[in-house]
Amino acid sequence: MLLNRNPKFLTFVLAAWLVLELFAAHLSAQQARRDFSLEAASPQFWELIDRNAKLSVVGTGFGFTEGPVWDETGFLYVSDETINKIYKLYPDGRKEEVIALGDPDGNTYDKQHRLIDCASVLRAVIEVTPDGKYRILADHYQGKKLNTPNDVVVGPDGALYFTDPTMDFVAGAVQEIPFQGVYRLDGKGDLRLLTKDLTQPNGLAFSPDGKRFYIDDSEQRNIRVYNFGPGGTLTDGRIFGEEPGGKNEGVPDGMKVDTKGNLYVVGPKGIWVWDAKGNHLGTIVMPEQPANLAWGDKDYRTLYITATTSVYRLETKARGFVPYLEH
């Protein structure tokens, strides 16, 4: 039996395996829903989540939800990776189509309040314009096509930071960049590679003081943290936490941070809550496997969670850190 040891082929195989794993987890979540529960690993968990907190459904009937962004006028942007559209979702469950786009993924507002999306099929980071169109902000690095941009966040310097794994390649797509990177895109359109340490980088977030940069790896099932310096310099990369789980239970994905520096990271069965020192405080077990989350409502103390076919709402005791609102 001949084995293909070409690095690009091996990377493709690993990426294909991870896509199947994610798909199996999503399918499993649709077929056998879990009961919502709050599982504390530390008493500190109850300082962030009320013991009697109730999970409610904001909207359902989606294909696969991702990329929530709260708008202060009272609605949520939501990507649907299966139906290939971005919607406005209102508290009463009403939804309005914003744009039809192949496999939209993570979203954010930038400092100019523009909606930014990671468009997997376009292999680009784009601005979604108010007229329902888009403008490509970045789709190449050193003359080569990006992989499949996955999630994006505003940095303390106002630049956009995004992950570029290979998990969402469509059939026939060719990987041109021989690694899965994390990038910085500044206001002038200059794109810079920050790290290629991760095998399948996914969710990312900054600490409230702007000194730490967190990135999770869906393939390695862990969260890494870097010291963040001027101009987007990353140093001292290290493992912050591990999120192991059983087959089809989900992997690390989207993440958000509260104003005290606690992390809320998608993981097996739901949302894993961590303190700033890397202690796992507890898990928000979700009925459907989540992919991402966002802070919302007027006081930004509510988590909106995109989970497979639905979007859920959970009030917390914490106040969310929302980078694009910071001055």
ZADO-1210 file (C-alpha; in nm, 4 decimals, padded with zeros to 6 digits):
<atoms>
<atom x="00.0000" y="00.0000" z="00.0000" code="MET" pos="1"/>
<atom x="00.1399" y="00.3395" z="-00.1027" code="LEU" pos="2"/>
<atom x="00.1111" y="00.6292" z="00.1424" code="LEU" pos="3"/>
<atom x="00.1000" y="00.9889" z="00.0246" code="ASN" pos="4"/>
<atom x="00.3315" y="01.1838" z="00.2538" code="ARG" pos="5"/>
<atom x="00.2932" y="01.5158" z="00.0748" code="ASN" pos="6"/>
<atom x="00.2435" y="01.7833" z="00.3476" code="PRO" pos="7"/>
<atom x="-00.0361" y="01.9549" z="00.1549" code="LYS" pos="8"/>
<atom x="-00.2165" y="01.6230" z="00.1112" code="PHE" pos="9"/>
<atom x="-00.1825" y="01.5429" z="00.4807" code="LEU" pos="10"/>
<atom x="-00.3134" y="01.8877" z="00.5732" code="THR" pos="11"/>
<atom x="-00.6097" y="01.8329" z="00.3416" code="PHE" pos="12"/>
<atom x="-00.6849" y="01.4943" z="00.5005" code="VAL" pos="13"/>
<atom x="-00.6698" y="01.6411" z="00.8518" code="LEU" pos="14"/>
<atom x="-00.8947" y="01.9283" z="00.7524" code="ALA" pos="15"/>
<atom x="-01.1416" y="01.6895" z="00.5890" code="ALA" pos="16"/>
<atom x="-01.1439" y="01.4782" z="00.9056" code="TRP" pos="17"/>
<atom x="-01.2191" y="01.7846" z="01.1180" code="LEU" pos="18"/>
<atom x="-01.5022" y="01.8936" z="00.8863" code="VAL" pos="19"/>
<atom x="-01.6556" y="01.5463" z="00.9223" code="LEU" pos="20"/>
<atom x="-01.6138" y="01.5663" z="01.2998" code="GLU" pos="21"/>
<atom x="-01.7867" y="01.9054" z="01.3118" code="LEU" pos="22"/>
<atom x="-02.0640" y="01.7867" z="01.0800" code="PHE" pos="23"/>
<atom x="-02.1156" y="01.4753" z="01.2910" code="ALA" pos="24"/>
<atom x="-02.1388" y="01.6889" z="01.6045" code="ALA" pos="25"/>
<atom x="-02.3954" y="01.9164" z="01.4381" code="HIS" pos="26"/>
<atom x="-02.5959" y="01.6197" z="01.3116" code="LEU" pos="27"/>
<atom x="-02.5792" y="01.4539" z="01.6517" code="SER" pos="28"/>
<atom x="-02.7037" y="01.7726" z="01.8171" code="ALA" pos="29"/>
<atom x="-02.9987" y="01.7851" z="01.5794" code="GLN" pos="30"/>
<atom x="-03.0897" y="01.4214" z="01.6352" code="GLN" pos="31"/>
<atom x="-03.0501" y="01.4027" z="02.0135" code="ALA" pos="32"/>
<atom x="-03.0924" y="01.7283" z="02.2010" code="ARG" pos="33"/>
<atom x="-02.9481" y="01.7677" z="02.5482" code="ARG" pos="34"/>
<atom x="-03.1202" y="01.9281" z="02.8427" code="ASP" pos="35"/>
<atom x="-03.0033" y="02.2755" z="02.9318" code="PHE" pos="36"/>
<atom x="-02.8080" y="02.2740" z="03.2577" code="SER" pos="37"/>
<atom x="-02.5454" y="02.4711" z="03.4481" code="LEU" pos="38"/>
<atom x="-02.2524" y="02.2589" z="03.5650" code="GLU" pos="39"/>
<atom x="-02.0239" y="02.4381" z="03.8120" code="ALA" pos="40"/>
<atom x="-01.6621" y="02.3292" z="03.8510" code="ALA" pos="41"/>
<atom x="-01.5948" y="02.6113" z="04.0967" code="SER" pos="42"/>
<atom x="-01.8113" y="02.8269" z="04.3289" code="PRO" pos="43"/>
<atom x="-01.6895" y="03.1253" z="04.1244" code="GLN" pos="44"/>
<atom x="-01.9141" y="03.0046" z="03.8406" code="PHE" pos="45"/>
<atom x="-02.2198" y="03.1199" z="04.0386" code="TRP" pos="46"/>
<atom x="-02.0759" y="03.4706" z="04.0590" code="GLU" pos="47"/>
<atom x="-02.1128" y="03.4890" z="03.6802" code="LEU" pos="48"/>
<atom x="-02.4269" y="03.2822" z="03.6148" code="ILE" pos="49"/>
<atom x="-02.7345" y="03.2730" z="03.8376" code="ASP" pos="50"/>
<atom x="-02.8225" y="02.9237" z="03.9615" code="ARG" pos="51"/>
<atom x="-03.1783" y="02.9755" z="03.8414" code="ASN" pos="52"/>
<atom x="-03.0925" y="03.1326" z="03.5069" code="ALA" pos="53"/>
<atom x="-03.3314" y="03.0325" z="03.2288" code="LYS" pos="54"/>
<atom x="-03.2368" y="02.9687" z="02.8686" code="LEU" pos="55"/>
<atom x="-03.4820" y="03.0987" z="02.6099" code="SER" pos="56"/>
<atom x="-03.5101" y="03.0548" z="02.2331" code="VAL" pos="57"/>
<atom x="-03.4891" y="03.3742" z="02.0274" code="VAL" pos="58"/>
<atom x="-03.5235" y="03.2106" z="01.6882" code="GLY" pos="59"/>
<atom x="-03.5152" y="02.8644" z="01.5317" code="THR" pos="60"/>
<atom x="-03.5608" y="02.6900" z="01.1983" code="GLY" pos="61"/>
<atom x="-03.2168" y="02.7856" z="01.0698" code="PHE" pos="62"/>
<atom x="-02.9764" y="02.5501" z="00.8905" code="GLY" pos="63"/>
<atom x="-02.6624" y="02.6130" z="01.0964" code="PHE" pos="64"/>
<atom x="-02.6166" y="02.9362" z="01.2907" code="THR" pos="65"/>
<atom x="-02.2943" y="03.1307" z="01.3415" code="GLU" pos="66"/>
<atom x="-02.1502" y="03.4808" z="01.3787" code="GLY" pos="67"/>
<atom x="-02.3874" y="03.6625" z="01.6183" code="PRO" pos="68"/>
<atom x="-02.3435" y="04.0398" z="01.6521" code="VAL" pos="69"/>
<atom x="-02.5739" y="04.2535" z="01.8677" code="TRP" pos="70"/>
<atom x="-02.6877" y="04.5881" z="01.7307" code="ASP" pos="71"/>
<atom x="-02.7732" y="04.8521" z="01.9895" code="GLU" pos="72"/>
<atom x="-03.1027" y="04.9294" z="01.8132" code="THR" pos="73"/>
<atom x="-03.2286" y="04.5909" z="01.9310" code="GLY" pos="74"/>
<atom x="-03.1555" y="04.3079" z="01.6891" code="PHE" pos="75"/>
<atom x="-02.8930" y="04.0430" z="01.6271" code="LEU" pos="76"/>
<atom x="-02.7014" y="03.9684" z="01.3087" code="TYR" pos="77"/>
<atom x="-02.6801" y="03.5913" z="01.2504" code="VAL" pos="78"/>
<atom x="-02.5023" y="03.3937" z="00.9798" code="SER" pos="79"/>
<atom x="-02.6634" y="03.0785" z="00.8437" code="ASP" pos="80"/>
<atom x="-02.3908" y="02.8628" z="00.6919" code="GLU" pos="81"/>
<atom x="-02.6356" y="02.6139" z="00.5399" code="THR" pos="82"/>
<atom x="-02.8899" y="02.8523" z="00.3920" code="ILE" pos="83"/>
<atom x="-02.6013" y="03.0823" z="00.2896" code="ASN" pos="84"/>
<atom x="-02.7462" y="03.4067" z="00.4211" code="LYS" pos="85"/>
<atom x="-02.6928" y="03.6655" z="00.6942" code="ILE" pos="86"/>
<atom x="-03.0078" y="03.7694" z="00.8781" code="TYR" pos="87"/>
<atom x="-03.1263" y="04.0310" z="01.1210" code="LYS" pos="88"/>
<atom x="-03.2951" y="03.8425" z="01.4047" code="LEU" pos="89"/>
<atom x="-03.5318" y="04.0349" z="01.6319" code="TYR" pos="90"/>
<atom x="-03.6291" y="03.9475" z="01.9923" code="PRO" pos="91"/>
<atom x="-03.9750" y="03.8311" z="01.8780" code="ASP" pos="92"/>
<atom x="-03.8163" y="03.5742" z="01.6433" code="GLY" pos="93"/>
<atom x="-03.8754" y="03.7747" z="01.3275" code="ARG" pos="94"/>
<atom x="-03.5877" y="03.7600" z="01.0798" code="LYS" pos="95"/>
<atom x="-03.4938" y="03.9705" z="00.7802" code="GLU" pos="96"/>
<atom x="-03.2463" y="03.8734" z="00.5104" code="GLU" pos="97"/>
<atom x="-02.9439" y="04.1033" z="00.4880" code="VAL" pos="98"/>
<atom x="-02.7384" y="03.9333" z="00.2171" code="ILE" pos="99"/>
<atom x="-02.7176" y="03.6000" z="00.0348" code="ALA" pos="100"/>
<atom x="-02.3587" y="03.4788" z="00.0529" code="LEU" pos="101"/>
<atom x="-02.1851" y="03.1423" z="00.0253" code="GLY" pos="102"/>
<atom x="-02.1134" y="03.0099" z="00.3761" code="ASP" pos="103"/>
<atom x="-02.0946" y="03.3272" z="00.5873" code="PRO" pos="104"/>
<atom x="-01.9203" y="03.2604" z="00.9188" code="ASP" pos="105"/>
<atom x="-01.7946" y="03.4816" z="01.2032" code="GLY" pos="106"/>
<atom x="-01.8944" y="03.8490" z="01.2112" code="ASN" pos="107"/>
<atom x="-01.8102" y="04.1657" z="01.4024" code="THR" pos="108"/>
<atom x="-01.8657" y="04.5358" z="01.3878" code="TYR" pos="109"/>
<atom x="-01.5482" y="04.7346" z="01.3383" code="ASP" pos="110"/>
<atom x="-01.4692" y="05.0702" z="01.4984" code="LYS" pos="111"/>
<atom x="-01.6559" y="05.2460" z="01.2155" code="GLN" pos="112"/>
<atom x="-01.9648" y="05.0327" z="01.2889" code="HIS" pos="113"/>
<atom x="-01.9339" y="04.8455" z="00.9606" code="ARG" pos="114"/>
<atom x="-02.0477" y="04.4823" z="00.9586" code="LEU" pos="115"/>
<atom x="-01.7448" y="04.2599" z="00.8875" code="ILE" pos="116"/>
<atom x="-01.7898" y="03.8966" z="00.7815" code="ASP" pos="117"/>
<atom x="-01.5631" y="03.5979" z="00.7242" code="CYS" pos="118"/>
<atom x="-01.6879" y="03.4673" z="00.3909" code="ALA" pos="119"/>
<atom x="-01.5695" y="03.1091" z="00.3526" code="SER" pos="120"/>
<atom x="-01.6669" y="03.0466" z="-00.0089" code="VAL" pos="121"/>
<atom x="-01.5179" y="03.3791" z="-00.1189" code="LEU" pos="122"/>
<atom x="-01.2115" y="03.2933" z="00.0919" code="ARG" pos="123"/>
<atom x="-01.2183" y="03.6522" z="00.2079" code="ALA" pos="124"/>
<atom x="-01.2850" y="03.8969" z="00.4864" code="VAL" pos="125"/>
<atom x="-01.5529" y="04.1347" z="00.3657" code="ILE" pos="126"/>
<atom x="-01.7532" y="04.4401" z="00.4616" code="GLU" pos="127"/>
<atom x="-02.1291" y="04.3893" z="00.4259" code="VAL" pos="128"/>
<atom x="-02.2668" y="04.7199" z="00.3017" code="THR" pos="129"/>
<atom x="-02.6054" y="04.8689" z="00.4035" code="PRO" pos="130"/>
<atom x="-02.7450" y="04.8085" z="00.0539" code="ASP" pos="131"/>
<atom x="-02.7059" y="04.4305" z="00.0893" code="GLY" pos="132"/>
<atom x="-02.3842" y="04.4003" z="-00.1069" code="LYS" pos="133"/>
<atom x="-02.0257" y="04.3411" z="-00.0011" code="TYR" pos="134"/>
<atom x="-01.6749" y="04.4745" z="-00.0438" code="ARG" pos="135"/>
<atom x="-01.3687" y="04.2506" z="-00.0162" code="ILE" pos="136"/>
<atom x="-01.1198" y="04.3752" z="00.2438" code="LEU" pos="137"/>
<atom x="-00.8702" y="04.0876" z="00.2146" code="ALA" pos="138"/>
<atom x="-00.8618" y="03.7671" z="00.0122" code="ASP" pos="139"/>
<atom x="-00.4910" y="03.7071" z="-00.0587" code="HIS" pos="140"/>
<atom x="-00.1718" y="03.6846" z="00.1419" code="TYR" pos="141"/>
<atom x="00.1537" y="03.7352" z="-00.0497" code="GLN" pos="142"/>
<atom x="-00.0273" y="03.6703" z="-00.3761" code="GLY" pos="143"/>
<atom x="-00.1932" y="03.3469" z="-00.2628" code="LYS" pos="144"/>
<atom x="-00.5594" y="03.2904" z="-00.1848" code="LYS" pos="145"/>
<atom x="-00.6569" y="03.2747" z="00.1798" code="LEU" pos="146"/>
<atom x="-00.7945" y="02.9449" z="00.3073" code="ASN" pos="147"/>
<atom x="-01.1397" y="02.9900" z="00.4625" code="THR" pos="148"/>
<atom x="-01.1516" y="03.2862" z="00.7051" code="PRO" pos="149"/>
<atom x="-01.3502" y="03.1744" z="01.0069" code="ASN" pos="150"/>
<atom x="-01.3793" y="03.4310" z="01.2855" code="ASP" pos="151"/>
<atom x="-01.2867" y="03.7958" z="01.3301" code="VAL" pos="152"/>
<atom x="-01.2445" y="04.0426" z="01.6170" code="VAL" pos="153"/>
<atom x="-01.1427" y="04.4061" z="01.6585" code="VAL" pos="154"/>
<atom x="-00.8086" y="04.4515" z="01.8340" code="GLY" pos="155"/>
<atom x="-00.7180" y="04.7166" z="02.0915" code="PRO" pos="156"/>
<atom x="-00.5439" y="04.9079" z="01.8116" code="ASP" pos="157"/>
<atom x="-00.8574" y="04.9151" z="01.5954" code="GLY" pos="158"/>
<atom x="-00.7226" y="04.6633" z="01.3414" code="ALA" pos="159"/>
<atom x="-00.9127" y="04.3470" z="01.2456" code="LEU" pos="160"/>
<atom x="-00.7752" y="04.0112" z="01.3564" code="TYR" pos="161"/>
<atom x="-00.8988" y="03.6890" z="01.1977" code="PHE" pos="162"/>
<atom x="-00.8337" y="03.3157" z="01.1823" code="THR" pos="163"/>
<atom x="-00.7855" y="03.1302" z="00.8524" code="ASP" pos="164"/>
<atom x="-00.8261" y="02.7519" z="00.8901" code="PRO" pos="165"/>
<atom x="-00.9077" y="02.5071" z="00.6111" code="THR" pos="166"/>
<atom x="-01.2241" y="02.3636" z="00.7652" code="MET" pos="167"/>
<atom x="-01.4721" y="02.5147" z="00.5191" code="ASP" pos="168"/>
<atom x="-01.3139" y="02.4396" z="00.1834" code="PHE" pos="169"/>
<atom x="-01.5738" y="02.3562" z="-00.0798" code="VAL" pos="170"/>
<atom x="-01.5263" y="02.0645" z="-00.3172" code="ALA" pos="171"/>
<atom x="-01.2491" y="02.1328" z="-00.5653" code="GLY" pos="172"/>
<atom x="-01.0885" y="02.4139" z="-00.3665" code="ALA" pos="173"/>
<atom x="-00.7079" y="02.4171" z="-00.3698" code="VAL" pos="174"/>
<atom x="-00.5087" y="02.5241" z="-00.0667" code="GLN" pos="175"/>
<atom x="-00.2534" y="02.7820" z="-00.1815" code="GLU" pos="176"/>
<atom x="-00.1115" y="02.8869" z="00.1561" code="ILE" pos="177"/>
<atom x="00.0650" y="02.5865" z="00.3156" code="PRO" pos="178"/>
<atom x="-00.0461" y="02.6648" z="00.6724" code="PHE" pos="179"/>
<atom x="-00.3468" y="02.7817" z="00.8739" code="GLN" pos="180"/>
<atom x="-00.2692" y="03.1312" z="00.9979" code="GLY" pos="181"/>
<atom x="-00.3936" y="03.4121" z="01.2180" code="VAL" pos="182"/>
<atom x="-00.3750" y="03.7575" z="01.0588" code="TYR" pos="183"/>
<atom x="-00.3929" y="04.1304" z="01.1303" code="ARG" pos="184"/>
<atom x="-00.5671" y="04.3565" z="00.8785" code="LEU" pos="185"/>
<atom x="-00.5190" y="04.7286" z="00.9368" code="ASP" pos="186"/>
<atom x="-00.7246" y="05.0232" z="00.8157" code="GLY" pos="187"/>
<atom x="-00.4997" y="05.0716" z="00.5125" code="LYS" pos="188"/>
<atom x="-00.5652" y="04.7179" z="00.3904" code="GLY" pos="189"/>
<atom x="-00.2223" y="04.5853" z="00.4894" code="ASP" pos="190"/>
<atom x="-00.2409" y="04.2168" z="00.5852" code="LEU" pos="191"/>
<atom x="00.0190" y="04.0658" z="00.8162" code="ARG" pos="192"/>
<atom x="00.0623" y="03.7080" z="00.9372" code="LEU" pos="193"/>
<atom x="00.0851" y="03.6906" z="01.3165" code="LEU" pos="194"/>
<atom x="00.1249" y="03.3181" z="01.3759" code="THR" pos="195"/>
<atom x="00.0971" y="02.9839" z="01.2018" code="LYS" pos="196"/>
<atom x="00.1393" y="02.7793" z="01.5216" code="ASP" pos="197"/>
<atom x="-00.2151" y="02.6425" z="01.5247" code="LEU" pos="198"/>
<atom x="-00.3405" y="02.3546" z="01.3146" code="THR" pos="199"/>
<atom x="-00.7023" y="02.4739" z="01.2803" code="GLN" pos="200"/>
<atom x="-00.7387" y="02.8188" z="01.4435" code="PRO" pos="201"/>
<atom x="-01.0972" y="02.9169" z="01.5104" code="ASN" pos="202"/>
<atom x="-01.2359" y="03.1499" z="01.7779" code="GLY" pos="203"/>
<atom x="-01.0360" y="03.4468" z="01.9044" code="LEU" pos="204"/>
<atom x="-01.0659" y="03.7256" z="02.1616" code="ALA" pos="205"/>
<atom x="-00.8686" y="03.9948" z="02.3422" code="PHE" pos="206"/>
<atom x="-00.8493" y="04.0519" z="02.7157" code="SER" pos="207"/>
<atom x="-01.0127" y="04.3780" z="02.8308" code="PRO" pos="208"/>
<atom x="-00.6752" y="04.5404" z="02.8978" code="ASP" pos="209"/>
<atom x="-00.5539" y="04.4508" z="02.5486" code="GLY" pos="210"/>
<atom x="-00.2478" y="04.2669" z="02.6785" code="LYS" pos="211"/>
<atom x="-00.3585" y="03.9107" z="02.6016" code="ARG" pos="212"/>
<atom x="-00.4759" y="03.7508" z="02.2783" code="PHE" pos="213"/>
<atom x="-00.6652" y="03.4223" z="02.2968" code="TYR" pos="214"/>
<atom x="-00.7075" y="03.1809" z="02.0043" code="ILE" pos="215"/>
<atom x="-00.8572" y="02.8339" z="02.0160" code="ASP" pos="216"/>
<atom x="-00.7663" y="02.5370" z="01.7977" code="ASP" pos="217"/>
<atom x="-01.0530" y="02.3101" z="01.6948" code="SER" pos="218"/>
<atom x="-00.8240" y="02.0248" z="01.5938" code="GLU" pos="219"/>
<atom x="-00.6021" y="02.0325" z="01.9025" code="GLN" pos="220"/>
<atom x="-00.9050" y="02.1051" z="02.1266" code="ARG" pos="221"/>
<atom x="-00.7258" y="02.3710" z="02.3245" code="ASN" pos="222"/>
<atom x="-00.7053" y="02.7456" z="02.3822" code="ILE" pos="223"/>
<atom x="-00.3791" y="02.9340" z="02.3418" code="ARG" pos="224"/>
<atom x="-00.2873" y="03.2715" z="02.4831" code="VAL" pos="225"/>
<atom x="-00.0227" y="03.5163" z="02.3615" code="TYR" pos="226"/>
<atom x="00.1152" y="03.8366" z="02.5033" code="ASN" pos="227"/>
<atom x="-00.0023" y="04.1160" z="02.2763" code="PHE" pos="228"/>
<atom x="00.2283" y="04.4070" z="02.1965" code="GLY" pos="229"/>
<atom x="00.2370" y="04.7207" z="01.9793" code="PRO" pos="230"/>
<atom x="00.1561" y="04.6673" z="01.6139" code="GLY" pos="231"/>
<atom x="00.0032" y="04.3283" z="01.6806" code="GLY" pos="232"/>
<atom x="00.3217" y="04.1602" z="01.8018" code="THR" pos="233"/>
<atom x="00.2577" y="03.8216" z="01.9624" code="LEU" pos="234"/>
<atom x="00.5008" y="03.6690" z="02.2113" code="THR" pos="235"/>
<atom x="00.5162" y="03.3842" z="02.4633" code="ASP" pos="236"/>
<atom x="00.2465" y="03.1670" z="02.3050" code="GLY" pos="237"/>
<atom x="00.1303" y="02.8975" z="02.5462" code="ARG" pos="238"/>
<atom x="-00.1583" y="02.6642" z="02.6228" code="ILE" pos="239"/>
<atom x="-00.4235" y="02.8409" z="02.8301" code="PHE" pos="240"/>
<atom x="-00.6703" y="02.5528" z="02.8630" code="GLY" pos="241"/>
<atom x="-00.7848" y="02.2221" z="02.7154" code="GLU" pos="242"/>
<atom x="-01.1399" y="02.1358" z="02.6123" code="GLU" pos="243"/>
<atom x="-01.1499" y="01.7578" z="02.5628" code="PRO" pos="244"/>
<atom x="-01.4734" y="01.5819" z="02.4858" code="GLY" pos="245"/>
<atom x="-01.6309" y="01.2682" z="02.3497" code="GLY" pos="246"/>
<atom x="-01.7093" y="01.1896" z="01.9896" code="LYS" pos="247"/>
<atom x="-01.9632" y="01.4256" z="01.8323" code="ASN" pos="248"/>
<atom x="-01.9769" y="01.6445" z="02.1448" code="GLU" pos="249"/>
<atom x="-01.8254" y="01.9487" z="01.9771" code="GLY" pos="250"/>
<atom x="-01.4890" y="02.1252" z="01.9730" code="VAL" pos="251"/>
<atom x="-01.3537" y="02.4702" z="02.0704" code="PRO" pos="252"/>
<atom x="-01.5092" y="02.7360" z="01.8484" code="ASP" pos="253"/>
<atom x="-01.6285" y="03.0924" z="01.9099" code="GLY" pos="254"/>
<atom x="-01.5301" y="03.2803" z="02.2264" code="MET" pos="255"/>
<atom x="-01.6073" y="03.6024" z="02.4108" code="LYS" pos="256"/>
<atom x="-01.4702" y="03.7753" z="02.7232" code="VAL" pos="257"/>
<atom x="-01.6374" y="03.9686" z="03.0046" code="ASP" pos="258"/>
<atom x="-01.5088" y="04.2927" z="03.1569" code="THR" pos="259"/>
<atom x="-01.3384" y="04.1001" z="03.4400" code="LYS" pos="260"/>
<atom x="-01.1367" y="03.8937" z="03.1916" code="GLY" pos="261"/>
<atom x="-01.3303" y="03.5680" z="03.2204" code="ASN" pos="262"/>
<atom x="-01.3599" y="03.3672" z="02.8971" code="LEU" pos="263"/>
<atom x="-01.6736" y="03.2062" z="02.7538" code="TYR" pos="264"/>
<atom x="-01.5585" y="02.9520" z="02.4958" code="VAL" pos="265"/>
<atom x="-01.7601" y="02.7088" z="02.2863" code="VAL" pos="266"/>
<atom x="-01.6577" y="02.3522" z="02.3650" code="GLY" pos="267"/>
<atom x="-01.7968" y="02.0005" z="02.4057" code="PRO" pos="268"/>
<atom x="-02.1668" y="02.0111" z="02.5032" code="LYS" pos="269"/>
<atom x="-02.1887" y="02.3878" z="02.5343" code="GLY" pos="270"/>
<atom x="-02.0078" y="02.6982" z="02.6597" code="ILE" pos="271"/>
<atom x="-01.7045" y="02.6493" z="02.8853" code="TRP" pos="272"/>
<atom x="-01.6401" y="02.9340" z="03.1289" code="VAL" pos="273"/>
<atom x="-01.2806" y="03.0093" z="03.2308" code="TRP" pos="274"/>
<atom x="-01.1240" y="03.2657" z="03.4606" code="ASP" pos="275"/>
<atom x="-00.8276" y="03.4746" z="03.3462" code="ALA" pos="276"/>
<atom x="-00.5831" y="03.2343" z="03.5140" code="LYS" pos="277"/>
<atom x="-00.6940" y="02.9359" z="03.3066" code="GLY" pos="278"/>
<atom x="-00.9220" y="02.7714" z="03.5637" code="ASN" pos="279"/>
<atom x="-01.2315" y="02.6021" z="03.4225" code="HIS" pos="280"/>
<atom x="-01.5183" y="02.7443" z="03.6307" code="LEU" pos="281"/>
<atom x="-01.8054" y="02.5523" z="03.4770" code="GLY" pos="282"/>
<atom x="-02.0036" y="02.4701" z="03.1656" code="THR" pos="283"/>
<atom x="-02.3291" y="02.6013" z="03.0225" code="ILE" pos="284"/>
<atom x="-02.4696" y="02.2798" z="02.8739" code="VAL" pos="285"/>
<atom x="-02.6779" y="02.3640" z="02.5668" code="MET" pos="286"/>
<atom x="-02.9719" y="02.1782" z="02.4058" code="PRO" pos="287"/>
<atom x="-02.7973" y="02.2053" z="02.0674" code="GLU" pos="288"/>
<atom x="-02.4252" y="02.2224" z="02.0050" code="GLN" pos="289"/>
<atom x="-02.3234" y="02.5893" z="01.9845" code="PRO" pos="290"/>
<atom x="-02.0755" y="02.7442" z="01.7438" code="ALA" pos="291"/>
<atom x="-02.0510" y="03.1039" z="01.8638" code="ASN" pos="292"/>
<atom x="-02.1852" y="03.3664" z="02.1028" code="LEU" pos="293"/>
<atom x="-02.2131" y="03.7412" z="02.1556" code="ALA" pos="294"/>
<atom x="-02.2939" y="03.9875" z="02.4328" code="TRP" pos="295"/>
<atom x="-02.6142" y="04.1816" z="02.3874" code="GLY" pos="296"/>
<atom x="-02.9089" y="04.3782" z="02.5256" code="ASP" pos="297"/>
<atom x="-02.8757" y="04.7340" z="02.6538" code="LYS" pos="298"/>
<atom x="-02.6416" y="04.6453" z="02.9411" code="ASP" pos="299"/>
<atom x="-02.4461" y="04.3774" z="02.7479" code="TYR" pos="300"/>
<atom x="-02.5050" y="04.1251" z="03.0274" code="ARG" pos="301"/>
<atom x="-02.6894" y="03.8754" z="02.8079" code="THR" pos="302"/>
<atom x="-02.5284" y="03.5999" z="02.6042" code="LEU" pos="303"/>
<atom x="-02.6799" y="03.5319" z="02.2634" code="TYR" pos="304"/>
<atom x="-02.5697" y="03.1854" z="02.1563" code="ILE" pos="305"/>
<atom x="-02.5851" y="03.0490" z="01.8014" code="THR" pos="306"/>
<atom x="-02.6383" y="02.6737" z="01.8339" code="ALA" pos="307"/>
<atom x="-02.7029" y="02.4580" z="01.5267" code="THR" pos="308"/>
<atom x="-03.0616" y="02.5333" z="01.4157" code="THR" pos="309"/>
<atom x="-03.1411" y="02.7955" z="01.6775" code="SER" pos="310"/>
<atom x="-03.0342" y="03.1115" z="01.8578" code="VAL" pos="311"/>
<atom x="-03.0628" y="03.1172" z="02.2377" code="TYR" pos="312"/>
<atom x="-03.0594" y="03.3885" z="02.5035" code="ARG" pos="313"/>
<atom x="-02.9136" y="03.3608" z="02.8547" code="LEU" pos="314"/>
<atom x="-02.8954" y="03.6434" z="03.1077" code="GLU" pos="315"/>
<atom x="-02.5784" y="03.6529" z="03.3192" code="THR" pos="316"/>
<atom x="-02.4411" y="03.8458" z="03.6154" code="LYS" pos="317"/>
<atom x="-02.1357" y="03.9499" z="03.4129" code="ALA" pos="318"/>
<atom x="-02.0976" y="04.2443" z="03.1791" code="ARG" pos="319"/>
<atom x="-01.9584" y="04.1656" z="02.8379" code="GLY" pos="320"/>
<atom x="-01.6431" y="04.3156" z="02.6950" code="PHE" pos="321"/>
<atom x="-01.7287" y="04.4353" z="02.3431" code="VAL" pos="322"/>
<atom x="-01.4104" y="04.5507" z="02.1638" code="PRO" pos="323"/>
<atom x="-01.5706" y="04.7633" z="01.8940" code="TYR" pos="324"/>
<atom x="-01.7504" y="04.9727" z="02.1571" code="LEU" pos="325"/>
<atom x="-01.4313" y="05.0551" z="02.3450" code="GLU" pos="326"/>
<atom x="-01.2588" y="05.3898" z="02.2841" code="HIS" pos="327"/>
</atoms>
